[in-house]
Amino acid sequence: MGSLFDVLGSCLMDMAKMGIVEEAKVDSFNVPVYSTTPQEIKKLIERNGCFNIERIVDILPQENKLKEFSAQTYSDHTRAVMEVVIKLHFGCNEHTIDHLFQHLYPKKFEDTLANLMQSMGKTIVLFIILKRK
């Protein structure tokens, strides 16, 4: 996930260089995402004490999974999650949001696809079944 947000951050910086958004607003824009390790999440659940871990499954992504979707699809997914946050933080109008997610993000995504594939290949997705104590 972090790599996808890095692409977004790079696009926002490009927009600042073009004078579309303020660089200070880009600098102050943070998406509070933390990717935990399987061991950390297990310790947190155990420390909480409210749940028993019934099952934990590590889902390793397939190598070519990233290539299954177009850059525009990834852009659309990112837009669905981030559009309102970006509009509120930067005061962007619909035209600016369209430019970001229909032009800048897909292009930058395509340009960095090889690097993204390397980092995504190291990603582990956890599926956890919890039972309340």
N, C-alpha and C positions, 0 to 999 in steps of 0.2 A: 504494500500500500504506500509506503513511504516514497518509493520511486515514482509512483504516479503523481504524488503531491509535489515531488521535486520538479517534474515536468510543468505542473501548474505554476509553481513558484517562478520558474524560468520564464514562462509566458508573461506572468505579471510584471517581472522585471523588464522584459522587452517592451511591454506597454508603457512602463514608466519612462523608458528611454525615448519612446515615441511621443511622450507628453500626454498620453491618454489618461493615466492615473498618476497620483503623486508617489514619488519614490519613498517618502517617509511613511506613507500608508502601506506600501509593500513591506518595508522594514518592520512595521508593527503588526503585520498580519501573521498570525500563528494558528496552525491547525493542531490542536492538542491530541496527537496520536502517538501512542507508545505501543510498540510490538513486544510483547512479553515472550519469554521462553516457556516451553512446556513445564519445566521444573518450577519456574516462578509462579505460574498460574496454579499449579498443584499446591505449593506452599501457601498461597493466598487463600485458597478454598479451605484447606485444612486449618489455617489460623482463624478463619472466620468462624468455624465451628458449627455453622447452621446446616451444612450439607454433607452428605457422603458422596464420594465420587463413585458412580456406578461403572462408568466406562470412559476412557480417553482414547481417541483414535487420532493419530497423526496422519494427515492427508498431504502427501507430497505431490505437488503439481507435476503434471506430465510436461516433458520438455517442450513440446510443440503447442501447448495449451494457449500460450500468449498469441500465437499466430492465427488462431481460429477466428478471431474477431478483427474487424477493421479498426484502424486508428479512430475513425469517426464514432464507432461503437464505444470505445473506451472514453472518448471525449463526451459522448452523450451520458454515459454512466457517471462520469465525474461531474458533469453539469447538474445532473439530477440531485446529487449530494451537496454540491457547493454553490449553486447559483444564488440562492437567497443570502447566504453568508457573504458572498462577494458583493452582491448588490448593496447590502447593508453597510459593509465595511468601507467600500470604495465609492458608494453613491453612483454606481454605474446604471446606465439606462439599458433598455433591451437591445439596442443596436450594438453597444459595446460588448454586452454579454454574447450576442450572436457572433461578433468578430472573434472574440476569445475562443469560443467553443466550436465554431464552424471553420475557422481558418488557422489561428495560431496553435491551439492545442493539438489538433490532429497532425499538423506539419511537424511540430516539435516531437510529438510521440513517434512518428515515422523515423525522424532523424536519429532518435535515441533508442530505437527498438532493440538493437543488438546488446546495448548495455543493460536495458531493462530485462531482457531474457536471461542474462547472467545473474542479475540480482534476484529475479523472480524464481529462478531455479533453486535458490537456497531457501525459499520461503516454505514454512510449514504452517498448514492450517489445522487447527485443533477442533475436533468435534467432541464435546464433553457432555455426558449425561450425568446430571446431578439428581440426588433424591434428598428432599428436605428431611432433617432429623426429627 
